[in-house]
Each structure stands twice: as C-alpha cells, then as structure tokens.
Amino acid sequence: MRFSFSLPLALLACVEASPTKHTTENSTYYNPVLPGWHSDPSCIQVNGTFFCATSTFISFPGIPIYASKDLINWKHISHAWNRESQLPGLSQNTTGQQDGMFAPTIRYHDGEFYVICEYLGQPSGIVGVVFKTKDPFSDKAWSDPVIFHPKKIDPDLFWDDDGKVYVATQGVILQEINLETGELSEPPISLWNGTGGVWPEGPHIHKKDGYYYLIIAEGGTATDHAVTIARASNIKGPYTAYDNNPILTNRGTNEYFQTVGHCDLFQDVQGNWWGMALATRSGPEWQIYPMGREAVLFPVTWDEGEWPVLEPVRGKMGGWPMSPTERSLPGDGPFNSDPDVYDFREGTAIPRNLVYWRVPRDNAFSVTAQGLRIVPSRNNLTGIPYSVSTPELSGQQGLEFIGRRQTDTLFTFTVDLSFGPQSVDQEAGVTVFLTQVNHISLGVVLLKARDGKVRQLSFRFRAEGTGSAPAPTIVPIPEEWKEHPIRLQIETTNTTHYTFAASPVHNLTTKINLGTASAGLVSGGNGSFVGSLVGVYATCNGAGVRGQLDCPAGGIAHFTRWRYTGVEQYITANVSVSAHQERFYK
C-alpha cells in the first residue's frame, strides 16, 4: 500500500511563519532538499544566505552553485565552470563516463567565495582547480582557475588562524597551498586513515573550541558509505578518532535512504549547526535509483568541547528552527524543485539548469525563431566510447544532447519537435540519459523500409543500460502527422518504469504509446556516481565522412514548448508527498 500526502516536498509542516527572522519552534521538512543528481554537496552560510556546490563529473557547465535563504528552496545561481576557456581542451580529452569534476568544496574568506575541485581523466593526471568570485550570482564573475597538481582526490580548503591555507585530500593527507600560484607543499602530511573502511576521502576540516575536527567519508560510496571523525589540537596531528564512529550512516539498515555519506557541516545565523550529505533513494536492495546521489539535510548538535551529534538521515526530518519560506534571491536561474516552462523564444538564453554531456561543439545549440535548434552529431547517444580509431564517434568532441536533472520520483516531461530529416538515419528525440551506455530514448528517425528502397519516417524506441533492456520498437509515423510538429512525452507512472509516447501537436487527443523501460537501466552500472538527466538530442547515427564531425546536410532539429512537471516525491519506499501544489500549465 502506498500513502500519498498533498504537501509540497519541502513544506515546513510544523512551523508557522512569523514576523521574526526565525521561528522559535523546531522545524519539520522532507529530504532530499536538493533532489536529483547532486553528488558530494559542500555548503556554507554567508550573511544569512546558504550556498552549496556539487559534483558534475563530465557534464557541462560544471559545479552548480545553489543559494537559499531557508535551507529548503535552492536557487541555481551560477556554475563555477561555465566556459570552455577556463579549462581549454580538458573536456575533449576526457574518455571516462565518470571522469571530470570530482567533489568540490565551497568556502568564503575575506569577501571572496572559493570553489576548489579536481578534474580527473586527463593523460597528465589529476588537474586541481581553484575558482573564486566576489559575486556567486553571476557566471561571468567566476575566475579562470588557479591550477594545482594533487595526487589524491576530494580537496578541502581551510584557512588557519595564522593565515596559512591548506588542502586536505583523500588518504587523508594535508598540504599547504599558495592560492596565487597553485604550489603545494611537499611532502604531504598524513593526518588520519579513518577507522578501517575503504576509501577514506571527502575530508573537511573545522576548527572549533581549540580543536581541529577532521570529518571524512569512508566505506566506499555504495551501501557501506559512512561519515567518521577525528580531532587534534594541532592541524598536523596527531588525530584521535571518536570512540562512537561512524557519526552518520545508514549502512546495515532497511532505510529508504542509503549510501549516506560525504557530508559538510555549516552554521545558520543563529549559530545552529546543520549538515548536508549525499544519499540514494534505493532502499537496501540498491537496484533502482535513477536520480542517483542526491543532497540531504540534517541537523547537528555540537556542544562546546564535544563531538558533533548528527541526526540520522530520513525522508521526514525534524530540525532546528528555520526561516519562513523565502525565495527573494538575486540572479536569473531557476529553483531546483520548480517545473520547467521553456518556450525557447528567439533572443532568450538557454536555461541554467540544462546541461550537456561534455562541452558541446560551437553553434551546436542555439535559440532561434523556430525554438531550440540542435545541429546533429555523428555520434548518437551511445557512440563508440573510448574509441581511438574513430574519436569523432566517441562523444568527446560533442554529443548533441541537452537535459535537466530528473528531480522527482514521478514526473511528466513533454516537448514539441519540428524535424524534417533528409538522409537515412537522421534522428531527433527525447531521452532519459545517465551515461553513454545507460540511456532510454524515443526518436523520430528516417529509416530504409524492408525493401531497401523506400525511406520511412518512423518512431524508434530503444534502451541500453544496467540489466536487461527491452527490444527496440519501430513504428511508422502516420501520414497525417508528418507535416506537423510532434509532441514527445516521457512519464513515470510508478517508481520503477518510464513510459514513452507521442502525439501530433495539431491533435493532442491522439497518442501512441511507444515503449516502457525499467528505471534500473539508468541506475548504477557505468553511472553510479551520477544521476539521470531528462532531455533531447539530435544525431545522424554515424553517417558522414570518417574522421570528420559533421553529419550529411539536413537533420537539424527544433524543439519548443519544453515542459517538465514534478508530480510526487517518495520519502520512504511506500510514502510519497506532492512535489508541488497548483502547478497547471498549458
């Protein structure tokens, strides 16, 4: 039996708004507060506004920055890595599906925001980057990075009282860093190797009450994931582990939220402590979790001279008093949990919450009088990853896909496609995309008929990923549809499957259901670090001249009336809450 409540996901159910800045009663809220793929969250509070950054791996733009006044409504205000010129060539030289930007840390010091991160997958090794800005609400304000060359991942950035600046990384090791040159001190100082779990990583250092507290993740990022802590009176150690480690984990439980770990701690303006960590809504089975690693919020009790006490992560949480709901923040980005209502009118920018799989080719995506224009790529959604002989089909030099995070357990996504392919195998459509080897798609494609002579415009539904995929389905497009835009739809009617359908825009009462596929296909596998994106693509499926990127003439796709609407969020295996209230769009 499933229970459903007509409440918005992050409603503060037990708090009455008051004229004061904060309420005096504890709050009730629902996790995840940043639903959808938001791995490795790092957060701070500056002058009453909270800021978070998360991992993006090879998607671009990278390292989204979110801002909130109330810890519940998170506005997507910028990306720290938002232009190819900041890191020229790195994206093209990245082969792995889960390489790229790993585990940022965001910090604020002397009037500037800093984001430290590391880019993996380069032949030369790990590329460390430090971006900074005085205005996190602007993409353009983020600096070109200072480059450093670490040997381990997951960098933390810490300023000590004497002015020295340190980077702590996986292992856990500590080095001083020169933020002007990127120079690191040698040799690294070993601080603490955790409590015996694999992969001690994700370190964050906090100085409080005369102690340096070192908080790390260990146990790997699957169901053994945990948060542990040690402290020392000197930043270089020796560190003493807490007797009651781990301080946060859901391992060995039947909780819906699993893989809890990689947390960061921060204070609100009242001095109360909070934490944000990653978690997966999978239950202990850990089989179906298409949204991947999401960001969850929990209260922390940290008394003077004591170890912090972290509240276990659940779908419904109680916490410190919160501000009343507040959405008045600068910037032009959307709130993460809001629906998409994008018509792509000429002269408008591509919305900030839409991302690519690697840096796209110049002019591949543009907003025109006909809507979002996509010039097809030779490689399709899969291509030939890691290919040395045909790098133009690997996806490294442009995969013409754009999408937004799936941020709701149940949702509906529709978009109108205008498409007039001229050559066989030219295709455009919609997809649930995890990686190049984990995706489900419905395309409009020009195919040869069985006699090999007649060309036939068809729908094609196909999938690949973790587990068994359904057989491809090809359905000829009715003649009366061919001169009109077609509305393509993706919908989750339950927690485990996606359904794909199409309708002619001129007669929406007519619908063809074209396929159903398990969300397990886009859970884990080659995308265990990331989460599903929902969006559109255009390709010529390898046609064209070997060694070149361009498709044969034709096949340009135009998309309009992009609508993503969340319906329900699950907070346990059988309890859901309404994702939004009163959301009705034509």
C-alpha positions, 0 to 999 in steps of 0.5 A, a space after each residue: 500500500 502506498 500513502 500519498 500526502 498533498 504537501 509540497 516536498 519541502 513544506 515546513 509542516 510544523 512551523 508557522 511563519 512569523 514576523 521574526 527572522 526565525 521561528 522559535 519552534 523546531 522545524 519539520 521538512 522532507 529530504 532530499 532538499 536538493 533532489 536529483 543528481 547532486 553528488 558530494 554537496 559542500 555548503 556554507 552560510 554567508 550573511 544569512 544566505 546558504 550556498 552549496 556546490 556539487 559534483 558534475 563529473 563530465 557534464 557541462 557547465 560544471 559545479 552548480 552553485 545553489 543559494 537559499 535563504 531557508 535551507 529548503 528552496 535552492 536557487 541555481 545561481 551560477 556554475 563555477 565552470 561555465 566556459 570552455 576557456 577556463 579549462 581549454 581542451 580538458 573536456 575533449 580529452 576526457 574518455 571516462 563516463 565518470 571522469 571530470 569534476 570530482 567533489 568540490 568544496 565551497 568556502 568564503 574568506 575575506 569577501 571572496 567565495 572559493 570553489 576548489 575541485 579536481 578534474 580527473 581523466 586527463 593523460 597528465 593526471 589529476 588537474 586541481 582547480 581553484 575558482 573564486 568570485 566576489 559575486 556567486 550570482 553571476 557566471 561571468 564573475 567566476 575566475 579562470 582557475 588557479 591550477 594545482 597538481 594533487 595526487 589524491 582526490 576530494 580537496 578541502 580548503 581551510 584557512 588557519 588562524 595564522 593565515 596559512 591555507 591548506 588542502 586536505 585530500 583523500 588518504 587523508 593527507 594535508 598540504 599547504 597551498 599558495 592560492 596565487 600560484 597553485 604550489 603545494 607543499 611537499 611532502 604531504 602530511 598524513 593526518 588520519 586513515 579513518 577507522 578501517 573502511 575503504 576509501 577514506 576521502 571527502 575530508 573537511 576540516 573545522 576548527 572549533 573550541 581549540 580543536 581541529 575536527 577532521 570529518 571524512 567519508 569512508 566505506 566506499 560510496 555504495 551501501 557501506 558509505 559512512 561519515 567518521 571523525 577525528 580531532 587534534 589540537 594541532 592541524 598536523 596531528 596527531 588525530 584521535 578518532 571518536 570512540 562512537 564512529 561512524 557519526 552518520 550512516 545508514 549502512 546495515 539498515 532497511 532505510 529508504 535512504 542509503 549510501 549516506 555519506 560525504 557530508 559538510 557541516 555549516 552554521 545558520 545565523 543563529 549559530 545552529 549547526 546543520 549538515 548536508 550529505 549525499 544519499 540514494 533513494 534505493 532502499 537496501 536492495 540498491 537496484 533502482 535509483 535513477 536520480 542517483 546521489 542526491 543532497 540531504 539535510 540534517 541537523 547537528 548538535 555540537 556542544 562546546 568541547 564535544 563531538 558533533 551529534 548528527 541526526 540520522 538521515 530520513 525522508 521526514 526530518 525534524 530540525 532546528 528552527 528555520 526561516 519562513 519560506 523565502 525565495 527573494 534571491 538575486 540572479 536569473 536561474 531557476 529553483 531546483 524543485 520548480 517545473 520547467 516552462 521553456 518556450 525557447 523564444 528567439 533572443 532568450 538564453 538557454 536555461 541554467 539548469 540544462 546541461 550537456 554531456 561534455 562541452 558541446 561543439 560551437 553553434 551546436 545549440 542555439 535559440 532561434 525563431 523556430 525554438 531550440 535548434 540542435 545541429 546533429 552529431 555523428 555520434 548518437 547517444 551511445 557512440 563508440 566510447 573510448 574509441 581511438 580509431 574513430 574519436 569523432 564517434 566517441 562523444 568527446 568532441 560533442 554529443 548533441 544532447 541537452 537535459 535537466 536533472 530528473 528531480 522527482 520520483 514521478 514526473 511528466 516531461 513533454 516537448 514539441 519537435 519540428 524535424 524534417 530529416 533528409 538522409 537515412 538515419 537522421 534522428 531527433 528525440 527525447 531521452 532519459 540519459 545517465 551515461 553513454 551506455 545507460 540511456 532510454 530514448 524515443 526518436 523520430 528517425 528516417 529509416 530504409 523500409 524492408 525493401 531497401 528502397 523506400 525511406 520511412 519516417 518512423 518512431 524508434 524506441 530503444 534502451 541500453 543500460 544496467 540489466 536487461 533492456 527491452 527490444 527496440 520498437 519501430 513504428 511508422 509515423 502516420 501520414 497525417 502527422 508528418 507535416 506537423 510538429 510532434 509532441 514527445 512525452 516521457 512519464 513515470 507512472 510508478 517508481 520503477 518504469 518510464 513510459 514513452 509516447 507521442 502525439 501530433 501537436 495539431 491533435 493532442 487527443 491522439 497518442 501512441 504509446 511507444 515503449 516502457 523501460 525499467 528505471 534500473 537501466 539508468 541506475 548504477 552500472 557505468 553511472 553510479 556516481 551520477 544521476 539521470 538527466 531528462 532531455 533531447 538530442 539530435 544525431 545522424 547515427 554515424 553517417 558522414 565522412 570518417 574522421 570528420 564531425 559533421 553529419 550529411 546536410 539536413 537533420 537539424 532539429 527544433 524543439 519548443 514548448 519544453 515542459 517538465 512537471 514534478 508530480 510526487 516525491 517518495 520519502 520512504 519506499 511506500 510514502 510519497 508527498 506532492 512535489 508541488 501544489 497548483 502547478 497547471 500549465 498549458 
